[in-house]
Amino acid sequence: YRGKWRNFEIEPAIQFYTYPNQKGEPATGEVSIQVSYRAGPFVIETAHYFDFIEYGGSYIGEVGLEYQGEISSKLSIDGGLRFDWANAKFNGVYALWEKAALNGMALEISLTYYLKDFLYVRPHLEWSHRLDKDLRRWLEKPTITNFGLAVGMEY
């Protein structure tokens, strides 16, 4: 479900996860709420996820700022900065260390160029870094950079 009120968009959800053919991975479920506020080309957003089945009590949240702008009729730019945090239960389940923390931050940027009205190419770059020093020591790669090129069609 997604609703709008003034410049706010609110999206509550219930999700269930199953892992067929993956032994040892229990099914679980979560409730979440996402809220965003549009201010011109900027979007401020926050999301909160609460597990209520297998890992009941685990929680992760995030807040971010996104920008969407048009450079020309054929070229647009998107970018964002996001921070996430989790409680000790979530980190104990997914990061194997039980500590509440400001887990990380991420930067994203992409350019979309329309070759035709319906055909586009989109180079993109994503950079994420784990902020908590204990989490950085535990992870093999606390900083990850992804880049790629998407080609797509809209109809």
Order of alpha helices (4+ residues) and beta strands (2+ residues): beta-beta-beta-beta-beta-beta-alpha-beta-beta-alpha-beta
